[in-house]
Each structure stands twice: as structure tokens, then as C-alpha cells.
Amino acid sequence: MIVTFPRFGHSAEMVSLMFEELGIPCIIPPHNDYDVLKKGSQISPEEICLPFKYMAGGLMQSYSQGADTVVMVATCGPCRLGEYGQLLKEVLDNAGYNYNWIIIDSPAVIGTKEFIRRIGAVAEEKRPAKHKIVNAAFNTVKLIKALDSLENRIKRINGYVGAHSSCIRIMNELDDKIASLKSFDEGFELIRATKRRIRKLELDRTVNPIKILIVGEIYTSIEKEANRKLEDKLMMLGCSVNRHMTISWWIDNAVKCAALPAFVKNITMMSRRAFPCGIGGYAKETVNKIQKASEFDGVIKIMPSGCMPEIVTKAYCENTVNNKLPAVLNLVYDEMDGEAGYETRIEAFVDMLERRKHVLAGN
């Protein structure tokens, strides 16, 4: 058995380290690019959203490299991700990519016994010791959280660094080195070395940079190619950037939702005025984050074309212009190439925030 999985930010490299630690052969899908998207689009339903096409294209590439088993995390609910596993299987089967599938659903949906059975199926051939599985999983989550924390710190301080390209250079070099990690120890050492580089940056705390919060559909938020490197563009414009959706957030949220029903109820109560019922995805979390975004100068809400939950939140955002919430820019991404159009809208939005903050306010 040679496993693969859909690419989802840096989690692909981290999960690969986990499988290698357990002696399970795996193949990481290639980084998302136009060729991956083109391949996935050729076999995907026409109206399906962008993340599905990237996932399909990546799994097609992994299959051609020898992978035979897909391990995929799935969800339930109105969002299409609740059916992604089955739909991906049917689409790839019809195209001749005959994978074995291990779909890891929430224990709350499939039951604890079935959840454990599916997890066990991944390591069935190698049968590693339980303590080794626990240790590998722990290091995977720990490294993912350390990496997310580090990247968030770099993006936040970017607005206080005179040469904004310095932060982007550190981020890009971090990406390159992550792709070549051979062990968890190398990963933790990379985190420490990058922190040392950050401490050497000269920060000017007297400046008041534009602070932008990025919210929206989780895959499009995390995958750089899916949002056309939005964060890099904002950093080059001198913004201090904060992204709500991270893999660490997703892990914590999944644990809280499974173990703490009161946490889910709290989120529902906070966004009840916007959505009296569940609409899937993380729409309620998106709205809740926007409602608490008073510390930011602006919010950019991103989504793939056709994403039903985020289409609904877009309608909500359009009604915030007359209240005290920050200005919201909605960006919708699909497979069509329109780089110049996105850049123009982003630059105009940041320029408007600059004028509102520094010129109109007299700062």
C-alpha cells in the first residue's frame, strides 16, 4: 500500500513525515499550480468548486507516481466537503484512477469504533506500535501548530518592517525548506532558526500599518495558489496581515466540536442574528470573526466560485457597510486567469483603507 492524500497547505509535508515515521510509504501530491488545476478540471463536474478541482488534479498526479490508496479527512453537513470523498472517488474511478479509499469522518458521525477501524486501516500492513502512532501524531500536530504560529507572526510584523520584501523572502525560504524536510527534528530546528532570523529584523513600532483580516472558505484561504498568493500581495503593500483560517484552527475546532457541544452552541448563538440555521462549511465562524474585527482596518473575505456557505456570508457582508464594522472586500476565485483584475481590486482596497485611516482621520 502506497498512500496519498489531497494537498492542504503545509499539512501535506507534515502528514508525510508522520507516515514516514510509521514506515508507511506515501506520495505527496505536487504543489498546486495551473497544470494541476487543468488536469482536475478536465474530469471534474463543470460547476464544482475550485478546491475539488485542485484535489482531483493532485490525486491524478499521485496516481501516476505509484500511489494506490487515498486517505482523506471528510466532514458532514450541507457543504460539499461532506460528500467530497465519495464524489472524488466516483470522478477518479470513472477516469481510470482506481484508488482504494480510506475516508476519515468525524467520530460523532460514524461512531468511535468505526473511526478507530478506519485509522487502523491506514497502518494495517505495517502494524506500528500504539505508542509510536501516538508519538508521530503528536509531533505532526505540534509541528503544524508551530509553523502556523510562526507564519502568523511574520505576517503580523510585516507592516512594521521597512523592507516588506524581507518578510516575504523569509516566508518563501521557509516554504522551500519545508518541502525538503526529512524528519520532525529537522522541522523543529527550522522553526527555531527562522525565529532567530525574525528577531534580527528591525521593527518600527511608531508606524501604524493597515491591518487586514482574511476570512472565508478554508481551502481557498490556506492554499496559496487557490487565492493567487493574496497574502504576498498584501505584504508587499505594507499591510499587517492576519488570516483566520489555519490548519491549527481546523484541528482545534474539530476537537472542540467533537468533545465540547457547548462550544458549537456558543458559536451558533453569536451568529444567530445572521444565520438562524446551519448552512454548512464555516459560514458561522466567518460571520462571527467579522463581527469581532473592530481591531482591523479592513476584511478580505475570499471564496471559490460556487461555494454555497460563503455565498450566503457574502450577502451578509454586503449589509455591513452602514454599521461600525470594517470595510469588507469580497474576492471570488475560479480557474479563469484574471491576475490583473485581482491585483487592481486589492490595491484599490488598500489605498481606500489608507485614505480612511491616515488622510480622512487626520493621522
Secondary structure per residue as TSV (DSSP state, phi and psi in degrees):
chain	resnum	aa	ss	phi	psi
A	1	M	-	360.0	127.3
A	2	I	-	-120.7	113.4
A	3	V	E	-92.1	157.2
A	4	T	E	-144.6	179.1
A	5	F	-	-164.4	155.4
A	6	P	-	-63.4	141.1
A	7	R	-	-72.3	134.6
A	8	F	-	-145.0	81.4
A	9	G	T	62.4	-148.7
A	10	H	T	-75.1	-6.9
A	11	S	H	-61.1	-25.9
A	12	A	H	-60.1	-48.1
A	13	E	H	-67.1	-37.9
A	14	M	H	-66.8	-43.5
A	15	V	H	-66.1	-35.4
A	16	S	H	-61.4	-41.9
A	17	L	H	-61.1	-38.2
A	18	M	H	-63.5	-46.6
A	19	F	H	-63.4	-41.1
A	20	E	H	-62.8	-38.3
A	21	E	H	-61.8	-32.8
A	22	L	T	-91.8	0.2
A	23	G	T	76.5	21.5
A	24	I	-	-100.2	117.6
A	25	P	-	-62.7	137.9
A	26	C	B	-147.6	159.1
A	27	I	-	-127.7	125.1
A	28	I	-	-84.6	132.3
A	29	P	-	-60.1	152.7
A	30	P	-	-65.4	160.7
A	31	H	-	-59.9	142.2
A	32	N	-	-62.9	133.9
A	33	D	-	-153.5	-170.9
A	34	Y	H	-64.1	-38.2
A	35	D	H	-65.0	-41.0
A	36	V	H	-63.1	-44.7
A	37	L	H	-64.1	-40.2
A	38	K	H	-63.8	-43.8
A	39	K	H	-61.1	-47.6
A	40	G	H	-64.3	-36.8
A	41	S	H	-66.0	-29.9
A	42	Q	H	-66.2	-28.2
A	43	I	H	-112.0	-4.0
A	44	S	S	-88.9	154.1
A	45	P	-	-57.2	142.8
A	46	E	T	-58.9	-40.1
A	47	E	T	-91.8	4.8
A	48	I	-	-71.5	156.5
A	49	C	-	-80.8	168.0
A	50	L	H	-57.3	-45.3
A	51	P	H	-56.1	-39.1
A	52	F	H	-60.3	-43.7
A	53	K	H	-66.5	-40.1
A	54	Y	H	-63.3	-45.0
A	55	M	H	-61.4	-45.5
A	56	A	H	-61.3	-45.2
A	57	G	H	-63.3	-41.0
A	58	G	H	-64.7	-41.0
A	59	L	H	-69.4	-31.5
A	60	M	H	-63.3	-41.4
A	61	Q	H	-66.2	-42.3
A	62	S	H	-62.3	-38.8
A	63	Y	H	-62.6	-41.1
A	64	S	H	-67.7	-17.8
A	65	Q	T	-95.9	0.2
A	66	G	T	115.4	-1.6
A	67	A	-	-68.4	145.3
A	68	D	-	-130.2	-5.9
A	69	T	E	-135.6	130.7
A	70	V	E	-103.4	127.3
A	71	V	E	-107.2	121.0
A	72	M	E	-137.4	134.0
A	73	V	E	-84.2	134.7
A	74	A	-	-127.1	169.4
A	75	T	-	-131.8	176.2
A	76	C	-	-117.8	168.9
A	77	G	S	114.3	179.8
A	78	P	S	-62.6	-26.6
A	79	C	S	-62.5	146.7
A	80	R	T	-62.7	-22.7
A	81	L	H	-59.0	-24.6
A	82	G	H	-62.2	-21.5
A	83	E	H	-119.1	6.7
A	84	Y	H	-58.1	-45.4
A	85	G	H	-56.4	-51.4
A	86	Q	H	-66.6	-40.9
A	87	L	H	-68.0	-41.4
A	88	L	H	-60.6	-42.4
A	89	K	H	-59.1	-48.1
A	90	E	H	-64.3	-43.3
A	91	V	H	-63.9	-45.9
A	92	L	H	-71.0	-37.7
A	93	D	H	-59.7	-45.8
A	94	N	H	-64.0	-26.1
A	95	A	T	-91.3	1.9
A	96	G	T	93.1	10.7
A	97	Y	-	-99.5	88.2
A	98	N	-	-89.7	80.4
A	99	Y	-	-82.3	156.2
A	100	N	E	-87.4	141.7
A	101	W	E	-120.0	132.8
A	102	I	E	-123.1	104.5
A	103	I	E	-101.1	120.2
A	104	I	E	-95.5	96.7
A	105	D	-	-87.9	170.6
A	106	S	-	-66.3	139.1
A	107	P	H	-57.5	-29.7
A	108	A	H	-65.5	-21.5
A	109	V	H	-98.2	-46.2
A	110	I	H	-101.1	-5.3
A	111	G	-	90.6	150.8
A	112	T	H	-64.4	-41.6
A	113	K	H	-60.7	-47.2
A	114	E	H	-67.0	-36.7
A	115	F	H	-60.2	-47.2
A	116	I	H	-64.7	-38.1
A	117	R	H	-62.9	-42.2
A	118	R	H	-68.8	-39.9
A	119	I	H	-61.2	-42.5
A	120	G	H	-64.4	-30.4
A	121	A	H	-63.6	-28.1
A	122	V	H	-65.3	-38.8
A	123	A	T	-104.7	18.9
A	124	E	T	-62.3	-38.4
A	125	E	T	-73.2	-42.8
A	126	K	T	-85.8	-28.0
A	127	R	-	47.8	58.9
A	128	P	-	-69.0	157.1
A	129	A	-	-63.5	149.8
A	130	K	H	-59.0	-40.7
A	131	H	H	-65.1	-30.2
A	132	K	H	-71.5	-38.5
A	133	I	H	-63.6	-47.1
A	134	V	H	-61.7	-43.1
A	135	N	H	-65.3	-41.9
A	136	A	H	-65.9	-41.8
A	137	A	H	-65.1	-41.0
A	138	F	H	-62.0	-47.0
A	139	N	H	-64.8	-34.9
A	140	T	H	-62.1	-50.5
A	141	V	H	-64.9	-41.2
A	142	K	H	-61.9	-42.9
A	143	L	H	-69.6	-39.5
A	144	I	H	-60.3	-45.1
A	145	K	H	-67.5	-39.3
A	146	A	H	-63.9	-39.9
A	147	L	H	-68.5	-44.6
A	148	D	H	-60.9	-42.9
A	149	S	H	-62.2	-42.1
A	150	L	H	-64.4	-46.9
A	151	E	H	-63.5	-41.3
A	152	N	H	-62.1	-38.0
A	153	R	H	-64.7	-43.7
A	154	I	H	-61.3	-42.8
A	155	K	H	-69.4	-33.5
A	156	R	H	-70.6	-41.4
A	157	I	H	-81.0	-8.1
A	158	N	G	-53.3	-40.6
A	159	G	G	-67.1	-16.3
A	160	Y	G	-100.3	0.8
A	161	V	B	-100.8	127.8
A	162	G	S	-59.1	-47.9
A	163	A	S	-94.0	95.4
A	164	H	H	-63.2	-25.8
A	165	S	H	-64.9	-20.9
A	166	S	H	-63.2	-44.3
A	167	C	H	-66.7	-40.4
A	168	I	H	-65.8	-38.6
A	169	R	H	-62.9	-41.8
A	170	I	H	-63.2	-41.1
A	171	M	H	-63.9	-45.0
A	172	N	H	-65.2	-41.4
A	173	E	H	-66.8	-34.5
A	174	L	H	-63.0	-43.6
A	175	D	H	-58.7	-46.1
A	176	D	H	-62.4	-41.6
A	177	K	H	-72.9	-32.2
A	178	I	H	-61.7	-38.3
A	179	A	T	-65.1	-19.1
A	180	S	T	-112.0	13.9
A	181	L	-	-63.2	140.5
A	182	K	-	-111.6	-14.3
A	183	S	S	-158.7	165.7
A	184	F	H	-64.2	-37.7
A	185	D	H	-59.9	-40.9
A	186	E	H	-61.9	-39.6
A	187	G	H	-63.4	-46.4
A	188	F	H	-67.2	-34.7
A	189	E	H	-67.5	-37.2
A	190	L	H	-61.8	-41.5
A	191	I	H	-60.2	-47.1
A	192	R	H	-63.0	-43.2
A	193	A	H	-63.8	-39.8
A	194	T	H	-68.3	-35.8
A	195	K	H	-62.9	-37.7
A	196	R	H	-64.0	-38.4
A	197	R	H	-64.7	-39.9
A	198	I	H	-64.2	-40.1
A	199	R	H	-63.2	-21.8
A	200	K	T	-83.7	-10.9
A	201	L	S	-69.4	140.7
A	202	E	-	-89.4	117.5
A	203	L	B	-104.5	139.8
A	204	D	-	-109.5	98.4
A	205	R	T	-76.7	-3.6
A	206	T	T	-81.5	-17.7
A	207	V	-	-78.1	159.3
A	208	N	-	-126.2	79.8
A	209	P	-	-70.1	162.5
A	210	I	-	-69.7	127.5
A	211	K	E	-106.3	122.0
A	212	I	E	-121.9	133.7
A	213	L	E	-102.7	131.4
A	214	I	E	-105.3	124.2
A	215	V	E	-130.1	172.5
A	216	G	E	130.7	-162.9
A	217	E	-	-59.6	135.5
A	218	I	H	-66.6	-44.0
A	219	Y	H	-66.4	-45.6
A	220	T	H	-65.5	-29.8
A	221	S	H	-70.1	-41.0
A	222	I	H	-85.3	-40.1
A	223	E	-	-78.9	116.2
A	224	K	T	-59.2	-43.2
A	225	E	G	-66.9	-31.8
A	226	A	G	-67.9	-28.4
A	227	N	G	-111.3	18.6
A	228	R	T	53.7	43.0
A	229	K	S	54.3	48.9
A	230	L	H	-56.9	-44.2
A	231	E	H	-64.4	-38.4
A	232	D	H	-60.6	-41.5
A	233	K	H	-63.1	-44.3
A	234	L	H	-66.5	-38.2
A	235	M	H	-66.3	-38.6
A	236	M	H	-65.6	-24.8
A	237	L	T	-85.3	3.8
A	238	G	T	85.7	17.4
A	239	C	-	-85.2	152.6
A	240	S	E	-94.4	120.6
A	241	V	E	-114.1	137.9
A	242	N	E	-132.9	127.7
A	243	R	E	-109.5	126.5
A	244	H	S	-68.0	-49.4
A	245	M	-	-84.5	118.9
A	246	T	-	-134.6	167.4
A	247	I	H	-65.8	-36.7
A	248	S	H	-60.4	-44.3
A	249	W	H	-60.2	-42.9
A	250	W	H	-62.1	-42.1
A	251	I	H	-63.2	-49.5
A	252	D	H	-61.9	-41.0
A	253	N	H	-65.3	-40.5
A	254	A	H	-63.3	-40.7
A	255	V	H	-67.0	-44.0
A	256	K	H	-64.8	-41.3
A	257	C	H	-65.8	-33.8
A	258	A	H	-77.1	-35.7
A	259	A	H	-102.1	-22.8
A	260	L	-	-127.9	84.8
A	261	P	H	-55.7	-30.1
A	262	A	H	-63.8	-31.0
A	263	F	H	-64.4	-44.0
A	264	V	H	-63.8	-41.5
A	265	K	H	-62.7	-38.7
A	266	N	H	-63.2	-44.8
A	267	I	H	-60.0	-42.4
A	268	T	H	-62.4	-42.8
A	269	M	H	-64.4	-40.8
A	270	M	H	-66.5	-29.1
A	271	S	T	-112.5	16.9
A	272	R	T	-63.4	-35.3
A	273	R	T	-62.5	-31.6
A	274	A	T	-82.1	-46.3
A	275	F	-	-132.3	106.1
A	276	P	S	-72.5	-10.6
A	277	C	S	-142.4	162.3
A	278	G	-	-70.1	138.0
A	279	I	-	-122.8	7.7
A	280	G	S	93.4	172.8
A	281	G	T	58.1	-143.7
A	282	Y	T	-121.4	41.1
A	283	A	H	-62.1	-44.2
A	284	K	H	-63.4	-39.8
A	285	E	H	-65.4	-37.4
A	286	T	H	-61.3	-48.2
A	287	V	H	-64.4	-42.7
A	288	N	H	-60.6	-39.4
A	289	K	H	-67.5	-40.8
A	290	I	H	-64.3	-39.1
A	291	Q	H	-63.3	-22.9
A	292	K	T	-108.3	20.5
A	293	A	-	-94.7	26.5
A	294	S	T	-64.2	-22.7
A	295	E	T	-76.8	-11.1
A	296	F	S	-100.3	153.2
A	297	D	S	-81.1	-29.7
A	298	G	E	-156.7	160.6
A	299	V	E	-124.9	133.7
A	300	I	E	-112.2	117.9
A	301	K	E	-104.6	120.7
A	302	I	E	-115.9	152.6
A	303	M	E	-161.2	152.6
A	304	P	E	-80.8	151.3
A	305	S	T	-57.6	131.3
A	306	G	T	89.9	2.2
A	307	C	-	-76.1	106.7
A	308	M	H	-60.5	-48.5
A	309	P	H	-59.2	-41.8
A	310	E	H	-76.7	-21.7
A	311	I	H	-63.7	-40.1
A	312	V	H	-67.1	-42.2
A	313	T	H	-66.5	-29.8
A	314	K	H	-61.0	-42.1
A	315	A	H	-62.5	-38.0
A	316	Y	H	-64.3	-44.6
A	317	C	H	-61.8	-33.3
A	318	E	T	-68.3	-15.2
A	319	N	T	-96.9	7.2
A	320	T	-	-94.1	-2.2
A	321	V	T	-67.9	-22.2
A	322	N	T	-99.4	7.0
A	323	N	S	-115.4	-167.2
A	324	K	S	-87.9	5.4
A	325	L	S	-74.4	156.7
A	326	P	-	-63.1	161.4
A	327	A	E	-64.6	144.4
A	328	V	E	-121.0	128.8
A	329	L	E	-107.9	123.2
A	330	N	E	-96.8	125.6
A	331	L	E	-120.3	126.6
A	332	V	E	-113.2	127.9
A	333	Y	E	-113.5	139.7
A	334	D	-	-141.5	-167.9
A	335	E	S	-80.2	-6.3
A	336	M	S	-72.7	140.9
A	337	D	-	-88.7	115.8
A	338	G	-	-146.5	51.3
A	339	E	H	-56.7	-45.0
A	340	A	H	-62.2	-38.7
A	341	G	H	-62.8	-43.2
A	342	Y	H	-64.2	-44.8
A	343	E	H	-60.8	-41.5
A	344	T	H	-62.7	-43.8
A	345	R	H	-67.0	-40.7
A	346	I	H	-65.8	-45.3
A	347	E	H	-64.0	-40.5
A	348	A	H	-65.5	-38.2
A	349	F	H	-65.2	-46.0
A	350	V	H	-65.0	-39.7
A	351	D	H	-62.7	-41.3
A	352	M	H	-62.8	-40.9
A	353	L	H	-66.1	-37.6
A	354	E	H	-61.1	-47.2
A	355	R	I	-64.3	-42.5
A	356	R	I	-63.8	-39.0
A	357	K	I	-82.1	-43.3
A	358	H	I	-104.8	-29.3
A	359	V	I	-96.0	-58.6
A	360	L	T	-66.9	-32.6
A	361	A	T	-83.7	-7.5
A	362	G	-	74.6	24.7
A	363	N	-	-88.3	360.0
